[in-house]
C-alpha cells in the first residue's frame, strides 16, 4: 500500500503522459506538460511577495492591487465595498489637488490619570507615535472643495480605534472656532469606537463640550455636515455625529451606540437583517442620504453651494 501511495505521488508530481502504473485505462490528456521533475528552485532563491502589494475584499474576496484600489478611492471595483481609510486618504479625496493647511497639529494626548490596563496609557501613546505620524485620533484641515473653502475634521481609526479623548474634543472645538472666525462651513468625518476609557470622565465631558460648540456654529448660521463612516459607535454617535445640519453616510457603514451583540443579549431577540447599517438607518429616518465615496466630493460641494444660497 505504501508503494502504491508513493507511485501515486510521483505520478502526480511529474505529470507523466504515460498511463498510471496502477490503472488500466489511459490517463486523460493534460493541458500542461511538466518538462522537469520536481521544483528546481532552491529555498535561498525563492522570492517572497511584498506585503501591501495586494488586497482582498472582505466582502466578496476579490483580489486587487493596492495601486488599483487606491485609484478607485479604496472602493472594491467588483462589489463596491468601501474599505476603511484614514484622514490622509479622505483629505486627498476631498481637497482640490490635495492642497490644504492642517490646523492644531501639535496638540497631543497626555496620561494625566496615569491609567494602566494591559499596559500603561502613556506606553500606548508612545507606541502609536513611534509607528505613525498621527498626533491623535483626529486631524483638522482647511482647504478648497471644487473651489469652495471648508474646514474638515477627520478621525483616524488607527489611533486607539479613533476614540474620543480630550485632544479630539479640543481639536473639534477649535476647528469650529476657526470656521466661525473665517465664516466657513464645517464638516466632520466620523470613524470611531466611542469615548476613550483611558481618560475616564475627561473623555465623557467632550460630549457636552462639542455639542455646545456646535450650537455656537448654528448661531453663526454656518452649516455643519456630518459624514458617518464604518464604524461610528458610542459617544460619537451619541453626540456630534448625529447633530449635523445634514447627516450622511457611506454605503454599508456600521453606525450605532452599542454593538449588535450587546443589544441582542440585552433584549433577548434576534435583530433585523442589516441592523445598524447605513441603509437601515436611512430607511428609519436617521440619515438624510447615503453617498458613494467616488461621488463624495461633488456632493459636499453641492451642499456648500446650497447652504450659501
Phi, psi and omega per residue, in radians:
X1 nan -0.723 3.125
X2 -1.097 -0.683 3.132
X3 -1.110 -0.726 3.135
X4 -1.103 -0.719 3.135
X5 -1.099 -0.755 3.124
X6 -1.082 -0.727 3.122
X7 -1.149 -0.649 3.078
X8 -1.023 -0.863 -3.126
X9 -1.062 -0.785 -3.131
X10 -1.078 -0.720 -3.134
X11 -1.123 -0.757 -3.114
X12 -1.216 -0.588 -3.120
X13 -1.298 -0.710 -3.066
X14 -1.404 -0.435 -3.113
X15 1.146 0.636 -3.096
X16 -1.071 2.493 -3.137
X17 -1.506 -0.065 3.109
X18 -1.434 2.959 -3.137
X19 -1.149 2.607 3.050
X20 -1.111 2.333 -3.083
X21 -1.127 -0.302 -3.069
X22 -1.844 0.053 3.140
X23 -2.118 2.789 -3.124
X24 -1.604 -0.724 -3.091
X25 -1.303 2.648 3.104
X26 -1.239 2.560 3.134
X27 -1.247 2.706 -3.132
X28 -1.267 2.628 3.113
X29 -1.068 2.478 -3.106
X30 -1.820 2.615 3.132
X31 -1.462 -0.096 3.108
X32 -2.301 2.871 3.066
X33 -2.432 2.093 3.128
X34 -1.437 2.142 -3.110
X35 -1.364 -0.741 -3.139
X36 -2.061 2.624 3.118
X37 -1.414 2.438 3.035
X38 1.285 3.111 3.114
X39 -1.704 2.130 -3.031
X40 -1.633 -0.218 -3.117
X41 -1.295 2.239 3.111
X42 -1.269 2.735 -3.111
X43 -1.052 -0.636 -3.112
X44 -1.149 -0.458 -3.084
X45 -1.666 -0.014 -3.121
X46 -1.237 2.487 -3.114
X47 -1.790 2.321 3.079
X48 -1.621 2.512 3.089
X49 -1.286 2.214 -3.134
X50 -1.061 2.462 3.111
X51 -1.205 2.523 3.113
X52 1.454 0.071 -3.133
X53 -1.426 -0.580 -3.116
X54 -2.138 2.689 3.075
X55 -2.343 2.448 3.083
X56 -1.980 2.245 -3.135
X57 -1.163 2.194 3.137
X58 -1.222 -0.220 -3.112
X59 -1.602 -0.857 -3.057
X60 -2.075 0.015 3.120
X61 1.143 0.294 3.090
X62 -1.229 2.287 -3.094
X63 -1.770 2.269 3.141
X64 -2.467 2.817 3.109
X65 -1.334 2.674 3.118
X66 -1.062 -0.652 3.128
X67 -1.099 -0.788 3.130
X68 -1.135 -0.698 3.140
X69 -1.138 -0.707 3.116
X70 -1.128 -0.728 3.121
X71 -1.111 -0.452 3.114
X72 -1.659 0.315 3.117
X73 1.051 0.613 3.095
X74 1.037 0.662 3.045
X75 -2.023 2.253 -3.113
X76 -1.038 2.167 -3.124
X77 -1.212 -0.239 -3.100
X78 -1.670 -0.878 -3.047
X79 -1.991 -0.002 3.125
X80 1.185 0.400 3.061
X81 -1.176 2.315 -3.125
X82 -1.626 1.892 3.101
X83 -1.209 2.640 3.081
X84 -1.229 2.331 3.084
X85 -2.300 2.917 -3.101
X86 -1.787 -3.025 -3.091
X87 -1.101 -0.612 -3.127
X88 -1.062 -0.767 -3.128
X89 -1.221 -0.668 3.115
X90 -1.153 -0.735 3.117
X91 -1.110 -0.680 3.111
X92 -1.130 -0.617 -3.141
X93 -1.260 -0.704 -2.980
X94 -1.572 -0.821 -3.025
X95 -1.333 2.442 3.133
X96 -1.054 2.207 3.117
X97 0.966 0.404 -3.136
X98 0.984 0.575 -3.139
X99 -1.825 2.102 3.139
X100 -2.804 2.813 3.064
X101 -1.875 2.191 3.107
X102 -1.465 2.341 -3.091
X103 -1.881 2.554 3.014
X104 0.961 0.691 -3.040
X105 -1.355 -0.208 -3.072
X106 -1.670 0.067 3.108
X107 -1.398 2.266 -3.126
X108 -2.235 2.664 3.072
X109 -1.263 2.597 3.136
X110 -2.266 2.457 3.136
X111 -1.492 1.230 -3.077
X112 -1.333 -0.247 3.095
X113 -1.685 -0.115 -3.073
X114 0.927 0.852 -3.066
X115 -1.353 2.427 3.107
X116 -2.405 2.220 2.958
X117 -2.037 -1.796 3.050
X118 -1.269 -0.489 3.030
X119 -2.693 2.814 -3.096
X120 -1.029 2.526 3.135
X121 -1.038 -0.694 3.137
X122 -1.097 -0.606 3.103
X123 -1.160 -0.677 3.083
X124 -1.081 -0.781 -3.135
X125 -1.099 -0.762 -3.132
X126 -1.104 -0.693 3.140
X127 -1.120 -0.748 -3.122
X128 -1.200 -0.701 3.120
X129 -1.119 -0.559 3.137
X130 -1.305 -0.566 -3.068
X131 -1.518 -0.512 -3.050
X132 -2.264 3.014 3.068
X133 -1.614 0.059 -3.085
X134 -1.314 2.388 3.061
X135 -1.587 -0.542 3.089
X136 -2.799 -2.969 -3.016
X137 -1.470 0.095 3.075
X138 -2.455 2.446 3.010
X139 -2.118 2.537 -3.129
X140 -2.109 2.265 3.117
X141 -2.319 2.628 3.052
X142 -2.205 2.270 -3.108
X143 -2.957 -2.970 -3.088
X144 -1.797 2.388 3.017
X145 -1.973 1.813 -3.039
X146 0.883 0.839 3.035
X147 1.545 -0.137 -3.109
X148 -1.838 2.177 3.132
X149 -1.229 2.450 3.135
X150 -2.706 2.617 3.038
X151 -1.738 2.202 -3.116
X152 -2.151 2.183 3.011
X153 -1.851 2.207 -3.060
X154 -2.272 2.361 -3.131
X155 -1.547 2.678 3.072
X156 -2.077 1.988 -3.123
X157 -1.177 -0.381 -3.116
X158 -1.144 -0.414 -3.114
X159 -1.654 1.630 3.134
X160 0.842 0.860 3.065
X161 1.129 0.465 -3.140
X162 1.075 0.471 -3.006
X163 -1.183 2.594 -3.138
X164 -1.436 2.038 3.082
X165 -2.246 -3.025 -3.093
X166 -1.101 -0.602 -3.131
X167 -1.238 -0.749 3.104
X168 -1.062 -0.794 3.129
X169 -1.049 -0.706 3.140
X170 -1.174 -0.761 3.111
X171 -1.099 -0.725 3.133
X172 -1.034 -0.812 -3.104
X173 -1.212 -0.698 3.115
X174 -1.165 -0.596 3.100
X175 -1.115 -0.680 3.101
X176 -1.175 -0.723 3.084
X177 -1.021 -0.725 3.123
X178 -1.120 -0.754 -3.137
X179 -1.108 -0.701 3.126
X180 -1.163 -0.764 -3.114
X181 -1.082 -0.683 -3.070
X182 -1.785 0.124 3.106
X183 0.960 0.980 -3.108
X184 -2.112 2.601 3.014
X185 -1.182 2.733 -3.084
X186 -2.184 2.401 3.122
X187 -2.313 2.425 3.071
X188 -2.159 2.275 3.090
X189 -1.836 1.937 -3.033
X190 -1.640 2.396 3.050
X191 -2.788 1.660 -2.964
X192 -2.753 2.687 3.045
X193 -1.617 -0.090 3.115
X194 2.215 -2.802 -3.101
X195 -1.258 2.618 -3.099
X196 -1.484 2.006 -3.048
X197 -1.160 -0.437 -3.092
X198 -1.162 -0.294 3.138
X199 -1.912 0.112 2.976
X200 0.877 -2.256 -3.063
X201 -1.141 -0.424 3.115
X202 -1.084 -0.674 3.103
X203 -1.272 -0.652 3.140
X204 -1.158 -0.561 -3.141
X205 -1.222 -0.203 3.090
X206 -1.243 -0.373 3.137
X207 -1.115 -0.975 3.092
X208 -1.194 -0.532 -3.137
X209 -1.090 -0.868 -3.125
X210 -1.224 -0.648 3.127
X211 -1.138 -0.696 3.101
X212 -1.147 -0.662 3.119
X213 -1.153 -0.588 3.102
X214 -1.154 -0.543 3.088
X215 -1.140 -0.569 3.069
X216 -1.180 -0.652 3.077
X217 -1.115 -0.685 3.112
X218 -1.171 -0.706 3.106
X219 -1.102 -0.534 3.108
X220 -1.406 0.006 3.126
X221 1.015 0.762 3.062
X222 -1.998 2.456 -3.043
X223 -1.344 2.607 3.041
X224 -2.160 2.032 3.122
X225 -1.818 2.161 -3.141
X226 -1.929 2.058 3.086
X227 -1.857 2.088 -3.124
X228 -1.762 2.163 -3.132
X229 -2.075 3.123 -3.059
X230 -1.534 2.136 -0.137
X231 -1.761 2.723 3.017
X232 -2.257 1.907 -3.035
X233 -2.407 3.030 2.994
X234 1.109 -2.392 -3.040
X235 -1.102 -0.384 3.119
X236 -1.219 -0.886 3.133
X237 -1.211 -0.381 3.137
X238 -1.482 -0.081 -3.126
X239 -2.306 -1.981 -2.971
X240 -1.232 -0.267 3.127
X241 -1.084 -0.585 -3.089
X242 -1.862 0.212 -3.054
X243 -1.819 0.256 -3.102
X244 -1.220 2.651 2.953
X245 -1.107 -0.543 2.997
X246 -2.335 2.126 3.099
X247 -1.818 2.039 -3.130
X248 -2.191 2.900 -3.105
X249 -2.622 2.819 3.039
X250 -1.481 2.743 3.123
X251 -1.063 2.384 3.051
X252 1.265 0.153 -3.126
X253 -1.235 2.437 3.064
X254 -1.546 2.156 -3.062
X255 -2.371 2.283 3.112
X256 3.117 -2.933 3.066
X257 -1.811 -1.252 3.013
X258 -1.600 2.758 3.136
X259 -1.259 2.808 -3.105
X260 -1.081 -0.595 3.131
X261 -1.130 -0.737 3.124
X262 -1.125 -0.753 -3.128
X263 -1.134 -0.754 -3.125
X264 -1.103 -0.726 3.129
X265 -1.223 -0.450 -3.128
X266 -1.366 -0.839 -3.072
X267 -1.551 -0.169 3.123
X268 0.998 0.701 3.106
X269 -2.460 2.672 3.062
X270 -1.246 2.503 -3.102
X271 -1.590 2.658 -3.138
X272 -1.094 2.735 3.106
X273 -1.135 2.348 -3.130
X274 1.347 0.260 -3.105
X275 -1.000 2.337 3.107
X276 1.255 0.146 3.010
X277 -1.439 2.823 -3.129
X278 -1.082 -0.591 3.115
X279 -1.139 -0.678 3.115
X280 -1.141 -0.748 -3.135
X281 -1.186 -0.640 3.091
X282 -1.098 -0.744 -3.140
X283 -1.099 -0.538 -3.092
X284 -1.769 0.245 2.949
X285 1.496 0.216 -3.135
X286 -1.527 -0.305 -3.129
X287 -2.152 2.700 3.079
X288 -1.497 -0.716 3.035
X289 -2.915 2.881 3.090
X290 -1.893 2.375 -3.084
X291 -2.214 2.303 3.046
X292 -1.188 2.497 -3.092
X293 -1.032 -0.559 -3.130
X294 -1.250 -0.281 3.109
X295 -1.893 0.033 -3.006
X296 -1.072 -0.791 -3.077
X297 -1.056 -0.785 -3.136
X298 -1.153 -0.668 3.140
X299 -1.161 -0.748 3.120
X300 -1.095 -0.726 3.110
X301 -1.081 -0.737 3.116
X302 -1.069 -0.718 -3.141
X303 -1.137 -0.717 3.117
X304 -1.057 -0.779 3.141
X305 -1.114 -0.726 3.140
X306 -1.108 -0.754 3.132
X307 -1.188 -0.594 3.107
X308 -1.183 -0.571 -3.125
X309 -1.333 nan nan
